[in-house]
């Protein structure tokens, strides 16, 4: 009887250690970086939004004052994209009395509205394939 207990205990230990050694599941998301241009000029305020083609996952990242963006957890595979600037209109930099732009809300960059169609993934027409550590430059047009 003691031998049977030791055998069962040994089998349990081996089984548990095998579970701990299994490879991690494949990644479902990655970092995407790039820039967004509107008619050749870099946008310096807004956000980039990626949604998996099947709608199962999404992620967003801010466009920095230097014109680059970073989406830290974009879904892998085919995605639809949107570029949203309308929610940043409140940070539009007014001009001071001397004609220079003023930083509003602690944000750098200049508010530039994009055509409304780019604000939503369903109307933007922007599609990409996201792979590990992708760099995607997004080109928009007012036309």
Secondary structure, 3 states (H helix, E strand, C coil): CHHHHHHHHHHHHHHHHHHHCCCCCCCCEEEEEEEEEECCEECCCCEEEEEECCCCCEEEEEECCCCEEEEEEEECEEEEEEEECHHHHHHCCCECCCCCECCECCECCCCCCCCHHHHCHHHHCEEEEECCCEECCEEECCC
